[in-house]
Amino acid sequence: MINWTTGGPARVAAIGECMIERREEGTDLKSVPDIPRNFSGDTLNTLTYAARLLGKDRADLFYITAVGEDEDSSAMLAAWEAEGINTGFTRRLRDKLPGSYTIATGPDGERRFDYDRDRSAARELFRDDFATSLKDSLKGFHLVYLSGISFAILNNEYRESLLDLLNSLRQAGVIIVYDPNYRAALWKSPRDARDWAERIYREADAALPGFDDEEALFNDATPEHTCARLADLGITEIVVKNGSSPCTVATGKDINRFPVTGQNRVVDTTAAGDSFNAGYISARLCGRDIATSVRAGQSLSELVIQYPGAIIPRSETPQIFKLV
């Protein structure tokens, strides 16, 4: 079993990419010079909500990524630090820039994304053997969180470096939490994505996949099939999200299902899974049981999808004790 709790504030790191988020709003945003900027990315979204839920007295949160030395990158770092996220492991690469994307949202809240990652600094995070330098720095951490996108944006050499880092940290007792968050456009082929996902899963203690990803990559027939397959890979805590359908959780041979009870209007499903992960991880770090933690994730996700964009106003984000 995973020992989620610590004697003091948990040291947590997330690895990934933050991008400039722009809203389409029926207009070609590239032609509008004064469009509003938001900063988001799947792992950053989860880390931001965890920071809000837990506060500095319960967790010390770090973001491991790379940005440029431009104005947008400086604004990113300032925004993260304002949320209580430590940027001590964030690299600044002079020859790179942040990636960006625009969102178009349909009447049902589903999204279409248009990405620009040509000069993304996060793709070069592990240049100059940076992964090796992290091994000692992160060995004292309690948890490292990452997603399939954390891997997908890297070349194969850097993916191997990250995989080696995870193996080293896991052997040192660091909890590895993984959400595959499959994005087909970032992978050479579904087979390539599937092969890497299986290798990453073998380094994970806890898995937080969406069933649609597992169905697409592994042809799983049901969430229960996903749980059985991941348990065979050695994962001890498996939480399979499934949109508005019940969440399926496996620990050992025990499988439980948790219906989604919220009936709120859906404005935008961006970060629905990311916010669930934040609620679940935060509750577990506070010593809550699985059922309570799933409900915390569901409650936060149900709130987030009522707002446009990935990150809702800070004033609207509850602290963890109000979710559990």
C-alpha positions in Angstrom: 0.0 0.0 0.0 1.0 3.6 -0.6 1.9 5.7 2.4 0.4 9.0 1.3 0.8 11.0 4.5 3.8 12.6 6.0 4.8 14.0 9.4 4.8 17.6 8.0 4.2 19.4 4.7 4.6 17.0 1.8 7.2 17.9 -0.8 5.6 17.4 -4.1 6.9 18.0 -7.7 5.1 18.0 -11.0 6.9 17.5 -14.3 5.5 18.9 -17.5 4.7 21.9 -19.8 2.8 25.1 -19.2 1.5 26.9 -22.3 -0.1 30.3 -23.0 -3.9 29.7 -23.2 -6.0 31.8 -25.5 -9.8 31.8 -26.0 -11.0 31.8 -29.6 -14.4 33.3 -28.9 -15.3 33.0 -32.6 -12.3 35.1 -33.7 -9.0 34.4 -35.3 -6.9 35.2 -32.2 -3.7 35.5 -34.1 -5.0 38.7 -35.6 -6.0 40.2 -32.2 -3.0 41.9 -30.4 -4.7 42.4 -27.0 -6.3 39.1 -26.3 -6.2 38.0 -22.6 -3.5 35.5 -21.5 -3.9 32.6 -19.2 -1.2 30.0 -18.5 -2.1 26.4 -18.2 -1.0 22.8 -19.0 -2.3 19.5 -17.6 0.3 19.0 -14.9 0.4 22.8 -14.1 -3.4 22.8 -13.7 -3.2 19.9 -11.2 -0.4 21.6 -9.3 -2.2 24.9 -9.2 -5.4 23.4 -7.8 -3.3 21.3 -5.3 -1.6 24.5 -4.1 -4.9 26.2 -3.5 -6.5 23.2 -1.8 -3.6 22.4 0.5 -1.8 25.7 1.2 1.8 26.0 2.2 1.2 24.5 5.7 0.3 21.1 4.1 2.5 20.9 1.0 5.6 22.4 -0.6 4.9 22.3 -4.3 7.5 22.5 -7.1 7.0 22.7 -10.9 9.8 21.1 -13.0 9.6 22.5 -16.5 11.5 24.9 -18.8 10.5 28.3 -20.1 12.3 31.0 -22.1 13.7 34.3 -21.0 11.0 36.4 -22.7 8.3 38.5 -21.2 5.7 35.8 -21.3 8.0 33.3 -19.5 8.6 35.8 -16.8 4.9 36.4 -16.4 4.4 32.6 -16.2 6.9 32.3 -13.3 5.3 35.2 -11.5 1.8 33.6 -11.9 3.0 30.3 -10.5 4.8 31.9 -7.6 1.6 33.9 -6.8 -0.2 30.6 -6.5 2.3 29.3 -4.0 4.3 27.1 -6.5 8.0 26.9 -6.1 9.9 27.6 -9.3 13.3 26.5 -8.0 13.5 23.6 -10.6 12.1 25.6 -13.5 14.8 26.1 -16.2 15.1 29.2 -18.3 16.4 28.6 -21.8 17.5 31.6 -23.8 16.9 30.2 -27.2 13.3 28.9 -26.5 9.8 30.2 -25.8 6.6 28.9 -24.1 4.2 27.0 -26.3 0.7 28.3 -26.8 -2.7 27.1 -27.8 -6.2 28.5 -28.6 -9.4 26.9 -27.4 -12.7 26.8 -29.2 -15.6 25.5 -27.1 -18.8 24.0 -28.4 -22.3 24.4 -26.9 -21.8 21.1 -25.0 -18.6 22.3 -23.3 -16.3 20.1 -25.4 -13.2 21.8 -26.8 -11.0 22.0 -29.9 -7.4 23.0 -29.5 -4.9 24.6 -31.9 -1.3 24.3 -30.7 1.9 26.1 -31.4 4.9 24.2 -29.8 7.6 24.8 -32.5 9.9 26.6 -30.0 8.6 25.2 -26.8 11.2 25.3 -24.0 9.6 22.4 -22.2 10.6 20.1 -25.1 14.2 20.7 -24.1 13.8 20.4 -20.4 16.2 17.4 -20.1 19.0 18.8 -22.3 22.5 18.9 -20.7 21.8 15.8 -18.6 19.3 17.8 -16.4 17.5 14.6 -15.4 20.6 13.2 -13.8 21.0 16.4 -11.7 17.4 15.9 -10.4 18.1 12.4 -8.9 19.7 13.7 -5.7 17.5 16.8 -5.5 14.2 14.9 -5.6 15.1 11.9 -3.5 13.8 13.5 -0.4 10.5 14.3 -2.0 7.3 12.6 -1.0 5.6 12.5 -4.5 6.3 13.2 -8.1 3.3 13.7 -10.5 3.5 13.6 -14.3 1.4 12.8 -17.3 1.6 11.3 -20.8 2.1 14.8 -22.2 5.2 15.2 -20.0 6.7 12.4 -22.1 5.0 13.1 -25.4 6.6 16.5 -26.0 10.1 15.0 -25.5 12.3 13.2 -28.0 13.2 9.6 -27.3 16.6 10.4 -25.7 14.9 12.7 -23.2 12.1 10.3 -22.6 14.7 7.6 -21.6 16.3 10.2 -19.3 13.0 10.9 -17.6 12.1 7.2 -17.3 15.5 6.6 -15.7 14.8 9.4 -13.3 11.5 8.0 -12.3 13.0 4.5 -11.7 15.7 6.1 -9.5 13.2 8.1 -7.4 10.8 5.2 -7.0 13.6 3.0 -5.7 14.4 5.9 -3.2 10.8 5.7 -1.9 9.3 8.6 -3.8 5.6 8.0 -4.8 5.2 8.2 -8.6 1.7 9.3 -9.7 0.9 9.1 -13.5 -2.0 10.2 -15.7 -1.5 9.0 -19.3 -3.6 11.9 -20.7 -3.2 10.6 -24.3 -3.0 13.3 -27.1 -2.7 11.5 -30.4 -1.3 14.5 -32.2 1.8 14.5 -29.9 2.8 10.9 -30.8 4.3 9.3 -33.9 1.6 6.6 -33.8 -0.9 5.0 -31.4 1.5 2.1 -31.1 4.4 4.4 -30.1 2.2 6.0 -27.4 1.0 2.6 -26.2 4.6 1.3 -25.9 5.7 4.3 -23.9 2.6 4.4 -21.7 3.2 0.8 -20.7 6.9 1.5 -19.8 5.9 4.5 -17.7 3.1 2.6 -15.9 5.8 0.1 -14.8 7.4 3.0 -12.8 4.2 4.2 -11.2 2.8 3.6 -7.8 -0.6 5.2 -8.5 -2.4 5.7 -11.8 -5.1 8.2 -12.6 -6.1 7.4 -16.2 -9.2 8.4 -18.1 -11.0 5.4 -19.5 -11.3 7.0 -23.0 -7.4 7.0 -23.1 -7.1 3.4 -22.1 -9.8 2.3 -24.5 -8.1 4.2 -27.4 -4.6 2.9 -26.6 -5.2 -0.6 -25.2 -8.6 -1.4 -26.5 -9.9 -2.0 -23.0 -13.6 -3.0 -23.0 -14.4 -1.7 -19.5 -12.8 0.3 -16.7 -12.5 -3.0 -14.8 -10.4 -4.4 -17.6 -8.2 -1.3 -17.3 -7.8 -1.9 -13.5 -6.9 -5.5 -14.1 -4.3 -4.7 -16.7 -2.7 -2.0 -14.6 -2.7 -4.1 -11.5 -0.7 -6.7 -13.5 1.9 -4.1 -14.1 2.4 -3.6 -10.4 0.4 -0.5 -9.8 -1.1 -0.6 -6.3 -3.7 2.3 -6.5 -5.7 2.7 -9.7 -8.4 5.4 -10.2 -10.1 5.3 -13.6 -12.1 8.4 -14.5 -14.9 8.0 -17.0 -16.6 11.4 -17.6 -20.1 11.5 -16.1 -20.0 7.7 -15.6 -18.9 6.2 -12.3 -15.2 6.4 -11.3 -13.7 2.9 -10.9 -11.0 2.3 -8.2 -8.8 -0.7 -7.7 -6.5 -1.4 -4.7 -5.2 -4.9 -4.8 -8.1 -7.2 -5.7 -10.8 -4.8 -4.4 -12.7 -2.8 -7.0 -15.2 -0.1 -6.1 -17.3 2.3 -8.2 -18.2 5.8 -7.3 -21.1 7.5 -9.2 -20.8 11.1 -10.3 -23.5 12.9 -8.4 -23.2 16.5 -9.7 -25.9 17.8 -12.0 -24.3 21.2 -12.8 -24.4 22.9 -16.1 -21.2 22.3 -18.2 -19.6 25.4 -19.6 -16.1 24.1 -20.4 -14.6 20.6 -19.7 -11.0 21.9 -19.9 -9.0 20.6 -16.9 -11.9 18.4 -15.6 -9.5 15.5 -15.2 -6.6 17.7 -14.0 -8.7 19.1 -11.2 -10.0 15.7 -10.3 -6.4 14.6 -9.9 -5.7 17.6 -7.7 -8.6 16.9 -5.4 -7.8 13.2 -5.2 -4.1 13.6 -4.5 -4.6 16.5 -2.1 -7.2 14.5 0.0 -4.9 11.4 0.0 -2.0 13.6 1.2 -4.2 14.8 4.0 -4.8 11.1 5.1 -8.3 10.7 3.7 -9.5 7.3 2.5 -10.1 6.5 -1.1 -13.8 7.1 -1.1 -13.4 10.5 0.4 -10.6 11.4 -1.9 -12.6 10.3 -5.0 -15.4 12.5 -3.9 -13.0 15.4 -3.3 -11.8 15.0 -6.9 -15.3 14.8 -8.3 -16.5 17.8 -6.3 -13.6 20.0 -7.6 -14.0 18.8 -11.2 -17.8 19.5 -11.0 -17.0 23.1 -10.0 -14.2 23.6 -12.5 -16.4 22.7 -15.5 -18.8 25.5 -14.7 -16.2 28.1 -15.7 -14.4 28.8 -19.0 -10.7 27.8 -19.2 -8.5 25.5 -17.2 -8.0 27.6 -14.1 -11.0 29.1 -12.3 -10.8 32.2 -10.1 -8.8 31.6 -7.0 -11.6 33.0 -4.9 -13.9 30.3 -6.2 -11.6 27.4 -5.3 -12.3 25.8 -1.9 -9.7 24.6 0.5 -9.4 20.9 1.0 -11.4 20.7 4.2 -14.5 22.1 2.4 -14.2 19.3 -0.2 -13.9 16.4 2.2 
